Amino acid sequence: MKSSHGIHGIIWPLFTTGIYYLAFSGLLTLLFGWVEKKLDYFKV
């Protein structure tokens, strides 16, 4: 399974998948932080 792109054909899909993962997990972190603040019943 030799690609004509060489190592770059392997690196770019992993790189873009990592970028999508970081963006998606960061967005979910912000979203759930906002939801947690909205649903915080036990304020001290």
PDB file of all heavy atoms in Angstrom:
ATOM      1  N   MET A   1       0.838  -1.192   0.000  1.00  0.00           N
ATOM      2  CA  MET A   1       0.000   0.000   0.000  1.00  0.00           C
ATOM      3  C   MET A   1       0.876   1.246   0.000  1.00  0.00           C
ATOM      4  O   MET A   1       0.891   2.020   0.945  1.00  0.00           O
ATOM      5  CB  MET A   1      -0.922  -0.007   1.211  1.00  0.00           C
ATOM      6  CG  MET A   1      -1.967  -1.093   1.129  1.00  0.00           C
ATOM      7  SD  MET A   1      -3.083  -1.146   2.535  1.00  0.00           S
ATOM      8  CE  MET A   1      -3.675   0.525   2.559  1.00  0.00           C
ATOM      9  N   LYS A   2       1.632   1.415  -1.028  1.00  0.00           N
ATOM     10  CA  LYS A   2       2.517   2.569  -1.128  1.00  0.00           C
ATOM     11  C   LYS A   2       1.769   3.715  -1.800  1.00  0.00           C
ATOM     12  O   LYS A   2       1.202   3.550  -2.864  1.00  0.00           O
ATOM     13  CB  LYS A   2       3.755   2.204  -1.922  1.00  0.00           C
ATOM     14  CG  LYS A   2       4.805   3.264  -1.888  1.00  0.00           C
ATOM     15  CD  LYS A   2       6.121   2.667  -1.519  1.00  0.00           C
ATOM     16  CE  LYS A   2       7.147   3.785  -1.525  1.00  0.00           C
ATOM     17  NZ  LYS A   2       8.219   3.490  -0.657  1.00  0.00           N
ATOM     18  N   SER A   3       1.769   4.866  -1.170  1.00  0.00           N
ATOM     19  CA  SER A   3       1.063   6.021  -1.708  1.00  0.00           C
ATOM     20  C   SER A   3       2.012   6.875  -2.530  1.00  0.00           C
ATOM     21  O   SER A   3       3.219   6.909  -2.290  1.00  0.00           O
ATOM     22  CB  SER A   3       0.493   6.841  -0.556  1.00  0.00           C
ATOM     23  OG  SER A   3      -0.086   8.021  -1.040  1.00  0.00           O
ATOM     24  N   SER A   4       1.470   7.583  -3.478  1.00  0.00           N
ATOM     25  CA  SER A   4       2.291   8.482  -4.281  1.00  0.00           C
ATOM     26  C   SER A   4       2.639   9.748  -3.513  1.00  0.00           C
ATOM     27  O   SER A   4       3.526  10.482  -3.892  1.00  0.00           O
ATOM     28  CB  SER A   4       1.558   8.845  -5.577  1.00  0.00           C
ATOM     29  OG  SER A   4       0.362   9.530  -5.270  1.00  0.00           O
ATOM     30  N   HIS A   5       1.921  10.002  -2.403  1.00  0.00           N
ATOM     31  CA  HIS A   5       2.177  11.202  -1.617  1.00  0.00           C
ATOM     32  C   HIS A   5       3.283  10.984  -0.584  1.00  0.00           C
ATOM     33  O   HIS A   5       3.756  11.945  -0.003  1.00  0.00           O
ATOM     34  CB  HIS A   5       0.907  11.650  -0.898  1.00  0.00           C
ATOM     35  CG  HIS A   5      -0.199  11.998  -1.829  1.00  0.00           C
ATOM     36  ND1 HIS A   5      -0.136  13.074  -2.682  1.00  0.00           N
ATOM     37  CD2 HIS A   5      -1.401  11.420  -2.056  1.00  0.00           C
ATOM     38  CE1 HIS A   5      -1.247  13.145  -3.380  1.00  0.00           C
ATOM     39  NE2 HIS A   5      -2.033  12.133  -3.017  1.00  0.00           N
ATOM     40  N   GLY A   6       3.655   9.783  -0.307  1.00  0.00           N
ATOM     41  CA  GLY A   6       4.689   9.502   0.675  1.00  0.00           C
ATOM     42  C   GLY A   6       4.182   9.717   2.085  1.00  0.00           C
ATOM     43  O   GLY A   6       3.047   9.395   2.412  1.00  0.00           O
ATOM     44  N   ILE A   7       5.053  10.269   2.932  1.00  0.00           N
ATOM     45  CA  ILE A   7       4.714  10.460   4.343  1.00  0.00           C
ATOM     46  C   ILE A   7       3.657  11.549   4.519  1.00  0.00           C
ATOM     47  O   ILE A   7       2.886  11.520   5.468  1.00  0.00           O
ATOM     48  CB  ILE A   7       5.992  10.765   5.175  1.00  0.00           C
ATOM     49  CG1 ILE A   7       5.712  10.666   6.675  1.00  0.00           C
ATOM     50  CG2 ILE A   7       6.560  12.128   4.830  1.00  0.00           C
ATOM     51  CD1 ILE A   7       5.480   9.261   7.155  1.00  0.00           C
ATOM     52  N   HIS A   8       3.587  12.496   3.589  1.00  0.00           N
ATOM     53  CA  HIS A   8       2.610  13.578   3.710  1.00  0.00           C
ATOM     54  C   HIS A   8       1.181  13.068   3.536  1.00  0.00           C
ATOM     55  O   HIS A   8       0.247  13.664   4.059  1.00  0.00           O
ATOM     56  CB  HIS A   8       2.906  14.683   2.692  1.00  0.00           C
ATOM     57  CG  HIS A   8       4.227  15.330   2.915  1.00  0.00           C
ATOM     58  ND1 HIS A   8       4.476  16.126   4.005  1.00  0.00           N
ATOM     59  CD2 HIS A   8       5.383  15.282   2.216  1.00  0.00           C
ATOM     60  CE1 HIS A   8       5.728  16.554   3.959  1.00  0.00           C
ATOM     61  NE2 HIS A   8       6.307  16.046   2.883  1.00  0.00           N
ATOM     62  N   GLY A   9       1.008  11.991   2.821  1.00  0.00           N
ATOM     63  CA  GLY A   9      -0.310  11.394   2.688  1.00  0.00           C
ATOM     64  C   GLY A   9      -0.797  10.762   3.981  1.00  0.00           C
ATOM     65  O   GLY A   9      -1.983  10.544   4.165  1.00  0.00           O
ATOM     66  N   ILE A  10       0.142  10.487   4.891  1.00  0.00           N
ATOM     67  CA  ILE A  10      -0.221   9.912   6.190  1.00  0.00           C
ATOM     68  C   ILE A  10      -0.386  11.008   7.235  1.00  0.00           C
ATOM     69  O   ILE A  10      -1.275  10.940   8.082  1.00  0.00           O
ATOM     70  CB  ILE A  10       0.873   8.909   6.638  1.00  0.00           C
ATOM     71  CG1 ILE A  10       0.960   7.769   5.638  1.00  0.00           C
ATOM     72  CG2 ILE A  10       0.592   8.389   8.033  1.00  0.00           C
ATOM     73  CD1 ILE A  10       2.151   6.872   5.865  1.00  0.00           C
ATOM     74  N   ILE A  11       0.436  12.044   7.172  1.00  0.00           N
ATOM     75  CA  ILE A  11       0.469  13.074   8.210  1.00  0.00           C
ATOM     76  C   ILE A  11      -0.738  14.005   8.137  1.00  0.00           C
ATOM     77  O   ILE A  11      -1.339  14.316   9.159  1.00  0.00           O
ATOM     78  CB  ILE A  11       1.781  13.882   8.122  1.00  0.00           C
ATOM     79  CG1 ILE A  11       2.962  12.989   8.444  1.00  0.00           C
ATOM     80  CG2 ILE A  11       1.750  15.097   9.043  1.00  0.00           C
ATOM     81  CD1 ILE A  11       2.971  12.428   9.834  1.00  0.00           C
ATOM     82  N   TRP A  12      -1.120  14.447   6.943  1.00  0.00           N
ATOM     83  CA  TRP A  12      -2.185  15.451   6.847  1.00  0.00           C
ATOM     84  C   TRP A  12      -3.536  14.986   7.364  1.00  0.00           C
ATOM     85  O   TRP A  12      -4.209  15.760   8.049  1.00  0.00           O
ATOM     86  CB  TRP A  12      -2.294  16.000   5.423  1.00  0.00           C
ATOM     87  CG  TRP A  12      -1.245  17.033   5.175  1.00  0.00           C
ATOM     88  CD1 TRP A  12      -0.174  16.923   4.363  1.00  0.00           C
ATOM     89  CD2 TRP A  12      -1.151  18.328   5.781  1.00  0.00           C
ATOM     90  NE1 TRP A  12       0.589  18.066   4.426  1.00  0.00           N
ATOM     91  CE2 TRP A  12       0.018  18.944   5.281  1.00  0.00           C
ATOM     92  CE3 TRP A  12      -1.935  19.019   6.709  1.00  0.00           C
ATOM     93  CZ2 TRP A  12       0.403  20.220   5.682  1.00  0.00           C
ATOM     94  CZ3 TRP A  12      -1.548  20.288   7.101  1.00  0.00           C
ATOM     95  CH2 TRP A  12      -0.394  20.868   6.584  1.00  0.00           C
ATOM     96  N   PRO A  13      -3.986  13.765   7.093  1.00  0.00           N
ATOM     97  CA  PRO A  13      -5.257  13.344   7.697  1.00  0.00           C
ATOM     98  C   PRO A  13      -5.200  13.297   9.219  1.00  0.00           C
ATOM     99  O   PRO A  13      -6.175  13.667   9.888  1.00  0.00           O
ATOM    100  CB  PRO A  13      -5.485  11.942   7.124  1.00  0.00           C
ATOM    101  CG  PRO A  13      -4.727  11.929   5.864  1.00  0.00           C
ATOM    102  CD  PRO A  13      -3.544  12.794   6.088  1.00  0.00           C
ATOM    103  N   LEU A  14      -4.083  12.872   9.785  1.00  0.00           N
ATOM    104  CA  LEU A  14      -3.943  12.858  11.241  1.00  0.00           C
ATOM    105  C   LEU A  14      -3.925  14.275  11.808  1.00  0.00           C
ATOM    106  O   LEU A  14      -4.517  14.538  12.860  1.00  0.00           O
ATOM    107  CB  LEU A  14      -2.658  12.125  11.633  1.00  0.00           C
ATOM    108  CG  LEU A  14      -2.623  10.630  11.326  1.00  0.00           C
ATOM    109  CD1 LEU A  14      -1.252  10.064  11.658  1.00  0.00           C
ATOM    110  CD2 LEU A  14      -3.700   9.903  12.092  1.00  0.00           C
ATOM    111  N   PHE A  15      -3.260  15.173  11.123  1.00  0.00           N
ATOM    112  CA  PHE A  15      -3.178  16.559  11.564  1.00  0.00           C
ATOM    113  C   PHE A  15      -4.550  17.225  11.540  1.00  0.00           C
ATOM    114  O   PHE A  15      -4.952  17.872  12.518  1.00  0.00           O
ATOM    115  CB  PHE A  15      -2.202  17.329  10.666  1.00  0.00           C
ATOM    116  CG  PHE A  15      -2.006  18.753  11.075  1.00  0.00           C
ATOM    117  CD1 PHE A  15      -1.287  19.070  12.209  1.00  0.00           C
ATOM    118  CD2 PHE A  15      -2.548  19.778  10.304  1.00  0.00           C
ATOM    119  CE1 PHE A  15      -1.110  20.388  12.589  1.00  0.00           C
ATOM    120  CE2 PHE A  15      -2.374  21.094  10.680  1.00  0.00           C
ATOM    121  CZ  PHE A  15      -1.656  21.400  11.822  1.00  0.00           C
ATOM    122  N   THR A  16      -5.287  17.063  10.458  1.00  0.00           N
ATOM    123  CA  THR A  16      -6.600  17.687  10.375  1.00  0.00           C
ATOM    124  C   THR A  16      -7.583  17.045  11.360  1.00  0.00           C
ATOM    125  O   THR A  16      -8.415  17.739  11.938  1.00  0.00           O
ATOM    126  CB  THR A  16      -7.165  17.603   8.950  1.00  0.00           C
ATOM    127  OG1 THR A  16      -7.145  16.253   8.509  1.00  0.00           O
ATOM    128  CG2 THR A  16      -6.351  18.448   7.996  1.00  0.00           C
ATOM    129  N   THR A  17      -7.467  15.744  11.578  1.00  0.00           N
ATOM    130  CA  THR A  17      -8.315  15.092  12.573  1.00  0.00           C
ATOM    131  C   THR A  17      -8.014  15.628  13.966  1.00  0.00           C
ATOM    132  O   THR A  17      -8.929  15.858  14.765  1.00  0.00           O
ATOM    133  CB  THR A  17      -8.108  13.571  12.535  1.00  0.00           C
ATOM    134  OG1 THR A  17      -8.378  13.105  11.219  1.00  0.00           O
ATOM    135  CG2 THR A  17      -9.008  12.865  13.521  1.00  0.00           C
ATOM    136  N   GLY A  18      -6.754  15.849  14.273  1.00  0.00           N
ATOM    137  CA  GLY A  18      -6.367  16.430  15.564  1.00  0.00           C
ATOM    138  C   GLY A  18      -6.905  17.837  15.737  1.00  0.00           C
ATOM    139  O   GLY A  18      -7.368  18.203  16.822  1.00  0.00           O
ATOM    140  N   ILE A  19      -6.878  18.631  14.679  1.00  0.00           N
ATOM    141  CA  ILE A  19      -7.408  19.996  14.747  1.00  0.00           C
ATOM    142  C   ILE A  19      -8.914  19.972  14.990  1.00  0.00           C
ATOM    143  O   ILE A  19      -9.430  20.714  15.825  1.00  0.00           O
ATOM    144  CB  ILE A  19      -7.079  20.768  13.456  1.00  0.00           C
ATOM    145  CG1 ILE A  19      -5.563  20.969  13.330  1.00  0.00           C
ATOM    146  CG2 ILE A  19      -7.794  22.109  13.405  1.00  0.00           C
ATOM    147  CD1 ILE A  19      -4.948  21.813  14.420  1.00  0.00           C
ATOM    148  N   TYR A  20      -9.620  19.100  14.264  1.00  0.00           N
ATOM    149  CA  TYR A  20     -11.069  18.983  14.481  1.00  0.00           C
ATOM    150  C   TYR A  20     -11.371  18.505  15.900  1.00  0.00           C
ATOM    151  O   TYR A  20     -12.312  18.983  16.530  1.00  0.00           O
ATOM    152  CB  TYR A  20     -11.702  18.029  13.465  1.00  0.00           C
ATOM    153  CG  TYR A  20     -11.903  18.655  12.112  1.00  0.00           C
ATOM    154  CD1 TYR A  20     -11.409  18.041  10.970  1.00  0.00           C
ATOM    155  CD2 TYR A  20     -12.593  19.843  11.970  1.00  0.00           C
ATOM    156  CE1 TYR A  20     -11.590  18.606   9.730  1.00  0.00           C
ATOM    157  CE2 TYR A  20     -12.785  20.415  10.735  1.00  0.00           C
ATOM    158  CZ  TYR A  20     -12.280  19.792   9.611  1.00  0.00           C
ATOM    159  OH  TYR A  20     -12.464  20.352   8.389  1.00  0.00           O
ATOM    160  N   TYR A  21     -10.583  17.578  16.405  1.00  0.00           N
ATOM    161  CA  TYR A  21     -10.795  17.071  17.767  1.00  0.00           C
ATOM    162  C   TYR A  21     -10.600  18.188  18.795  1.00  0.00           C
ATOM    163  O   TYR A  21     -11.403  18.342  19.710  1.00  0.00           O
ATOM    164  CB  TYR A  21      -9.841  15.911  18.056  1.00  0.00           C
ATOM    165  CG  TYR A  21      -9.857  15.492  19.499  1.00  0.00           C
ATOM    166  CD1 TYR A  21     -10.904  14.736  20.007  1.00  0.00           C
ATOM    167  CD2 TYR A  21      -8.830  15.865  20.369  1.00  0.00           C
ATOM    168  CE1 TYR A  21     -10.930  14.370  21.343  1.00  0.00           C
ATOM    169  CE2 TYR A  21      -8.847  15.507  21.690  1.00  0.00           C
ATOM    170  CZ  TYR A  21      -9.905  14.757  22.171  1.00  0.00           C
ATOM    171  OH  TYR A  21      -9.931  14.409  23.483  1.00  0.00           O
ATOM    172  N   LEU A  22      -9.530  18.963  18.657  1.00  0.00           N
ATOM    173  CA  LEU A  22      -9.278  20.045  19.604  1.00  0.00           C
ATOM    174  C   LEU A  22     -10.366  21.110  19.550  1.00  0.00           C
ATOM    175  O   LEU A  22     -10.799  21.613  20.590  1.00  0.00           O
ATOM    176  CB  LEU A  22      -7.908  20.668  19.334  1.00  0.00           C
ATOM    177  CG  LEU A  22      -6.710  19.816  19.719  1.00  0.00           C
ATOM    178  CD1 LEU A  22      -5.415  20.508  19.287  1.00  0.00           C
ATOM    179  CD2 LEU A  22      -6.690  19.554  21.209  1.00  0.00           C
ATOM    180  N   ALA A  23     -10.813  21.450  18.352  1.00  0.00           N
ATOM    181  CA  ALA A  23     -11.863  22.461  18.211  1.00  0.00           C
ATOM    182  C   ALA A  23     -13.178  21.955  18.807  1.00  0.00           C
ATOM    183  O   ALA A  23     -13.867  22.685  19.531  1.00  0.00           O
ATOM    184  CB  ALA A  23     -12.047  22.816  16.742  1.00  0.00           C
ATOM    185  N   PHE A  24     -13.533  20.707  18.530  1.00  0.00           N
ATOM    186  CA  PHE A  24     -14.787  20.151  19.018  1.00  0.00           C
ATOM    187  C   PHE A  24     -14.772  19.992  20.535  1.00  0.00           C
ATOM    188  O   PHE A  24     -15.737  20.339  21.210  1.00  0.00           O
ATOM    189  CB  PHE A  24     -15.053  18.808  18.333  1.00  0.00           C
ATOM    190  CG  PHE A  24     -16.399  18.234  18.637  1.00  0.00           C
ATOM    191  CD1 PHE A  24     -17.548  18.847  18.189  1.00  0.00           C
ATOM    192  CD2 PHE A  24     -16.508  17.068  19.388  1.00  0.00           C
ATOM    193  CE1 PHE A  24     -18.800  18.316  18.471  1.00  0.00           C
ATOM    194  CE2 PHE A  24     -17.752  16.532  19.673  1.00  0.00           C
ATOM    195  CZ  PHE A  24     -18.894  17.157  19.218  1.00  0.00           C
ATOM    196  N   SER A  25     -13.674  19.489  21.081  1.00  0.00           N
ATOM    197  CA  SER A  25     -13.614  19.311  22.532  1.00  0.00           C
ATOM    198  C   SER A  25     -13.549  20.657  23.251  1.00  0.00           C
ATOM    199  O   SER A  25     -14.120  20.812  24.338  1.00  0.00           O
ATOM    200  CB  SER A  25     -12.430  18.434  22.922  1.00  0.00           C
ATOM    201  OG  SER A  25     -11.213  19.064  22.575  1.00  0.00           O
ATOM    202  N   GLY A  26     -12.894  21.647  22.669  1.00  0.00           N
ATOM    203  CA  GLY A  26     -12.877  22.982  23.259  1.00  0.00           C
ATOM    204  C   GLY A  26     -14.251  23.618  23.262  1.00  0.00           C
ATOM    205  O   GLY A  26     -14.662  24.247  24.240  1.00  0.00           O
ATOM    206  N   LEU A  27     -14.984  23.432  22.167  1.00  0.00           N
ATOM    207  CA  LEU A  27     -16.343  23.956  22.081  1.00  0.00           C
ATOM    208  C   LEU A  27     -17.254  23.290  23.102  1.00  0.00           C
ATOM    209  O   LEU A  27     -18.049  23.955  23.776  1.00  0.00           O
ATOM    210  CB  LEU A  27     -16.884  23.752  20.671  1.00  0.00           C
ATOM    211  CG  LEU A  27     -18.241  24.364  20.362  1.00  0.00           C
ATOM    212  CD1 LEU A  27     -18.133  25.877  20.358  1.00  0.00           C
ATOM    213  CD2 LEU A  27     -18.738  23.859  19.022  1.00  0.00           C
ATOM    214  N   LEU A  28     -17.134  21.975  23.250  1.00  0.00           N
ATOM    215  CA  LEU A  28     -17.941  21.267  24.241  1.00  0.00           C
ATOM    216  C   LEU A  28     -17.572  21.677  25.666  1.00  0.00           C
ATOM    217  O   LEU A  28     -18.444  21.765  26.526  1.00  0.00           O
ATOM    218  CB  LEU A  28     -17.778  19.756  24.079  1.00  0.00           C
ATOM    219  CG  LEU A  28     -18.538  19.133  22.931  1.00  0.00           C
ATOM    220  CD1 LEU A  28     -18.248  17.640  22.868  1.00  0.00           C
ATOM    221  CD2 LEU A  28     -20.025  19.365  23.057  1.00  0.00           C
ATOM    222  N   THR A  29     -16.306  21.945  25.922  1.00  0.00           N
ATOM    223  CA  THR A  29     -15.876  22.391  27.247  1.00  0.00           C
ATOM    224  C   THR A  29     -16.512  23.730  27.594  1.00  0.00           C
ATOM    225  O   THR A  29     -17.015  23.922  28.707  1.00  0.00           O
ATOM    226  CB  THR A  29     -14.348  22.502  27.299  1.00  0.00           C
ATOM    227  OG1 THR A  29     -13.787  21.232  27.009  1.00  0.00           O
ATOM    228  CG2 THR A  29     -13.868  22.976  28.654  1.00  0.00           C
ATOM    229  N   LEU A  30     -16.513  24.652  26.644  1.00  0.00           N
ATOM    230  CA  LEU A  30     -17.142  25.947  26.877  1.00  0.00           C
ATOM    231  C   LEU A  30     -18.647  25.810  27.048  1.00  0.00           C
ATOM    232  O   LEU A  30     -19.240  26.443  27.931  1.00  0.00           O
ATOM    233  CB  LEU A  30     -16.828  26.892  25.711  1.00  0.00           C
ATOM    234  CG  LEU A  30     -15.380  27.331  25.580  1.00  0.00           C
ATOM    235  CD1 LEU A  30     -15.203  28.149  24.306  1.00  0.00           C
ATOM    236  CD2 LEU A  30     -14.942  28.113  26.792  1.00  0.00           C
ATOM    237  N   LEU A  31     -19.269  24.993  26.225  1.00  0.00           N
ATOM    238  CA  LEU A  31     -20.717  24.799  26.289  1.00  0.00           C
ATOM    239  C   LEU A  31     -21.144  24.195  27.629  1.00  0.00           C
ATOM    240  O   LEU A  31     -22.057  24.694  28.283  1.00  0.00           O
ATOM    241  CB  LEU A  31     -21.186  23.909  25.146  1.00  0.00           C
ATOM    242  CG  LEU A  31     -22.668  23.574  25.120  1.00  0.00           C
ATOM    243  CD1 LEU A  31     -23.485  24.803  24.757  1.00  0.00           C
ATOM    244  CD2 LEU A  31     -22.944  22.447  24.149  1.00  0.00           C
ATOM    245  N   PHE A  32     -20.459  23.138  28.055  1.00  0.00           N
ATOM    246  CA  PHE A  32     -20.831  22.500  29.316  1.00  0.00           C
ATOM    247  C   PHE A  32     -20.476  23.366  30.520  1.00  0.00           C
ATOM    248  O   PHE A  32     -21.131  23.277  31.558  1.00  0.00           O
ATOM    249  CB  PHE A  32     -20.212  21.113  29.427  1.00  0.00           C
ATOM    250  CG  PHE A  32     -20.955  20.082  28.620  1.00  0.00           C
ATOM    251  CD1 PHE A  32     -20.320  19.387  27.612  1.00  0.00           C
ATOM    252  CD2 PHE A  32     -22.281  19.824  28.871  1.00  0.00           C
ATOM    253  CE1 PHE A  32     -21.002  18.443  26.860  1.00  0.00           C
ATOM    254  CE2 PHE A  32     -22.977  18.882  28.136  1.00  0.00           C
ATOM    255  CZ  PHE A  32     -22.333  18.200  27.128  1.00  0.00           C
ATOM    256  N   GLY A  33     -19.450  24.200  30.411  1.00  0.00           N
ATOM    257  CA  GLY A  33     -19.164  25.148  31.482  1.00  0.00           C
ATOM    258  C   GLY A  33     -20.279  26.160  31.640  1.00  0.00           C
ATOM    259  O   GLY A  33     -20.673  26.505  32.757  1.00  0.00           O
ATOM    260  N   TRP A  34     -20.820  26.626  30.509  1.00  0.00           N
ATOM    261  CA  TRP A  34     -21.948  27.563  30.546  1.00  0.00           C
ATOM    262  C   TRP A  34     -23.195  26.897  31.106  1.00  0.00           C
ATOM    263  O   TRP A  34     -23.914  27.483  31.914  1.00  0.00           O
ATOM    264  CB  TRP A  34     -22.194  28.083  29.128  1.00  0.00           C
ATOM    265  CG  TRP A  34     -23.357  29.016  29.042  1.00  0.00           C
ATOM    266  CD1 TRP A  34     -23.387  30.330  29.427  1.00  0.00           C
ATOM    267  CD2 TRP A  34     -24.670  28.703  28.561  1.00  0.00           C
ATOM    268  NE1 TRP A  34     -24.639  30.845  29.198  1.00  0.00           N
ATOM    269  CE2 TRP A  34     -25.447  29.868  28.663  1.00  0.00           C
ATOM    270  CE3 TRP A  34     -25.245  27.551  28.039  1.00  0.00           C
ATOM    271  CZ2 TRP A  34     -26.775  29.907  28.270  1.00  0.00           C
ATOM    272  CZ3 TRP A  34     -26.563  27.593  27.643  1.00  0.00           C
ATOM    273  CH2 TRP A  34     -27.315  28.753  27.759  1.00  0.00           C
ATOM    274  N   VAL A  35     -23.458  25.652  30.696  1.00  0.00           N
ATOM    275  CA  VAL A  35     -24.626  24.914  31.192  1.00  0.00           C
ATOM    276  C   VAL A  35     -24.492  24.670  32.689  1.00  0.00           C
ATOM    277  O   VAL A  35     -25.464  24.794  33.439  1.00  0.00           O
ATOM    278  CB  VAL A  35     -24.803  23.586  30.419  1.00  0.00           C
ATOM    279  CG1 VAL A  35     -25.816  22.676  31.092  1.00  0.00           C
ATOM    280  CG2 VAL A  35     -25.221  23.861  28.988  1.00  0.00           C
ATOM    281  N   GLU A  36     -23.301  24.353  33.131  1.00  0.00           N
ATOM    282  CA  GLU A  36     -23.095  24.106  34.557  1.00  0.00           C
ATOM    283  C   GLU A  36     -23.335  25.365  35.381  1.00  0.00           C
ATOM    284  O   GLU A  36     -23.890  25.298  36.477  1.00  0.00           O
ATOM    285  CB  GLU A  36     -21.677  23.591  34.778  1.00  0.00           C
ATOM    286  CG  GLU A  36     -21.409  23.128  36.182  1.00  0.00           C
ATOM    287  CD  GLU A  36     -20.025  22.528  36.347  1.00  0.00           C
ATOM    288  OE1 GLU A  36     -19.294  22.422  35.350  1.00  0.00           O
ATOM    289  OE2 GLU A  36     -19.692  22.169  37.488  1.00  0.00           O
ATOM    290  N   LYS A  37     -22.943  26.517  34.856  1.00  0.00           N
ATOM    291  CA  LYS A  37     -23.203  27.763  35.566  1.00  0.00           C
ATOM    292  C   LYS A  37     -24.693  28.072  35.602  1.00  0.00           C
ATOM    293  O   LYS A  37     -25.207  28.578  36.590  1.00  0.00           O
ATOM    294  CB  LYS A  37     -22.466  28.923  34.890  1.00  0.00           C
ATOM    295  CG  LYS A  37     -21.016  28.991  35.216  1.00  0.00           C
ATOM    296  CD  LYS A  37     -20.376  30.196  34.569  1.00  0.00           C
ATOM    297  CE  LYS A  37     -18.900  30.233  34.838  1.00  0.00           C
ATOM    298  NZ  LYS A  37     -18.240  31.349  34.174  1.00  0.00           N
ATOM    299  N   LYS A  38     -25.385  27.770  34.525  1.00  0.00           N
ATOM    300  CA  LYS A  38     -26.828  28.026  34.475  1.00  0.00           C
ATOM    301  C   LYS A  38     -27.603  27.110  35.420  1.00  0.00           C
ATOM    302  O   LYS A  38     -28.624  27.507  35.965  1.00  0.00           O
ATOM    303  CB  LYS A  38     -27.368  27.826  33.052  1.00  0.00           C
ATOM    304  CG  LYS A  38     -27.032  28.944  32.135  1.00  0.00           C
ATOM    305  CD  LYS A  38     -27.820  30.154  32.514  1.00  0.00           C
ATOM    306  CE  LYS A  38     -27.626  31.261  31.523  1.00  0.00           C
ATOM    307  NZ  LYS A  38     -28.283  32.484  31.941  1.00  0.00           N
ATOM    308  N   LEU A  39     -27.152  25.900  35.616  1.00  0.00           N
ATOM    309  CA  LEU A  39     -27.855  24.932  36.438  1.00  0.00           C
ATOM    310  C   LEU A  39     -27.289  24.826  37.854  1.00  0.00           C
ATOM    311  O   LEU A  39     -27.575  23.865  38.557  1.00  0.00           O
ATOM    312  CB  LEU A  39     -27.826  23.550  35.766  1.00  0.00           C
ATOM    313  CG  LEU A  39     -28.520  23.459  34.424  1.00  0.00           C
ATOM    314  CD1 LEU A  39     -28.352  22.060  33.854  1.00  0.00           C
ATOM    315  CD2 LEU A  39     -29.992  23.806  34.542  1.00  0.00           C
ATOM    316  N   ASP A  40     -26.513  25.799  38.255  1.00  0.00           N
ATOM    317  CA  ASP A  40     -25.894  25.769  39.580  1.00  0.00           C
ATOM    318  C   ASP A  40     -26.902  26.271  40.622  1.00  0.00           C
ATOM    319  O   ASP A  40     -27.098  27.471  40.794  1.00  0.00           O
ATOM    320  CB  ASP A  40     -24.631  26.639  39.605  1.00  0.00           C
ATOM    321  CG  ASP A  40     -23.844  26.459  40.866  1.00  0.00           C
ATOM    322  OD1 ASP A  40     -24.090  25.478  41.583  1.00  0.00           O
ATOM    323  OD2 ASP A  40     -22.969  27.305  41.128  1.00  0.00           O
ATOM    324  N   TYR A  41     -27.547  25.341  41.317  1.00  0.00           N
ATOM    325  CA  TYR A  41     -28.563  25.686  42.307  1.00  0.00           C
ATOM    326  C   TYR A  41     -27.958  26.000  43.674  1.00  0.00           C
ATOM    327  O   TYR A  41     -28.526  26.741  44.447  1.00  0.00           O
ATOM    328  CB  TYR A  41     -29.560  24.540  42.467  1.00  0.00           C
ATOM    329  CG  TYR A  41     -30.340  24.251  41.222  1.00  0.00           C
ATOM    330  CD1 TYR A  41     -30.253  23.018  40.600  1.00  0.00           C
ATOM    331  CD2 TYR A  41     -31.175  25.210  40.663  1.00  0.00           C
ATOM    332  CE1 TYR A  41     -30.976  22.736  39.455  1.00  0.00           C
ATOM    333  CE2 TYR A  41     -31.909  24.949  39.520  1.00  0.00           C
ATOM    334  CZ  TYR A  41     -31.804  23.701  38.914  1.00  0.00           C
ATOM    335  OH  TYR A  41     -32.519  23.443  37.798  1.00  0.00           O
ATOM    336  N   PHE A  42     -26.827  25.408  43.955  1.00  0.00           N
ATOM    337  CA  PHE A  42     -26.245  25.484  45.296  1.00  0.00           C
ATOM    338  C   PHE A  42     -25.115  26.504  45.318  1.00  0.00           C
ATOM    339  O   PHE A  42     -23.954  26.161  45.476  1.00  0.00           O
ATOM    340  CB  PHE A  42     -25.757  24.119  45.747  1.00  0.00           C
ATOM    341  CG  PHE A  42     -26.830  23.073  45.676  1.00  0.00           C
ATOM    342  CD1 PHE A  42     -26.796  22.100  44.699  1.00  0.00           C
ATOM    343  CD2 PHE A  42     -27.879  23.077  46.575  1.00  0.00           C
ATOM    344  CE1 PHE A  42     -27.788  21.143  44.619  1.00  0.00           C
ATOM    345  CE2 PHE A  42     -28.887  22.121  46.512  1.00  0.00           C
ATOM    346  CZ  PHE A  42     -28.840  21.164  45.524  1.00  0.00           C
ATOM    347  N   LYS A  43     -25.462  27.776  45.185  1.00  0.00           N
ATOM    348  CA  LYS A  43     -24.434  28.811  45.213  1.00  0.00           C
ATOM    349  C   LYS A  43     -24.086  29.119  46.667  1.00  0.00           C
ATOM    350  O   LYS A  43     -24.934  29.215  47.528  1.00  0.00           O
ATOM    351  CB  LYS A  43     -24.934  30.069  44.517  1.00  0.00           C
ATOM    352  CG  LYS A  43     -25.127  29.831  43.032  1.00  0.00           C
ATOM    353  CD  LYS A  43     -25.487  31.110  42.334  1.00  0.00           C
ATOM    354  CE  LYS A  43     -25.646  30.793  40.851  1.00  0.00           C
ATOM    355  NZ  LYS A  43     -26.017  31.917  40.074  1.00  0.00           N
ATOM    356  N   VAL A  44     -22.796  29.306  46.914  1.00  0.00           N
ATOM    357  CA  VAL A  44     -22.326  29.571  48.271  1.00  0.00           C
ATOM    358  C   VAL A  44     -22.123  31.047  48.460  1.00  0.00           C
ATOM    359  O   VAL A  44     -21.718  31.754  47.616  1.00  0.00           O
ATOM    360  CB  VAL A  44     -21.010  28.798  48.558  1.00  0.00           C
ATOM    361  CG1 VAL A  44     -20.506  29.142  49.944  1.00  0.00           C
ATOM    362  CG2 VAL A  44     -21.263  27.339  48.407  1.00  0.00           C
TER     363      VAL A  44
END
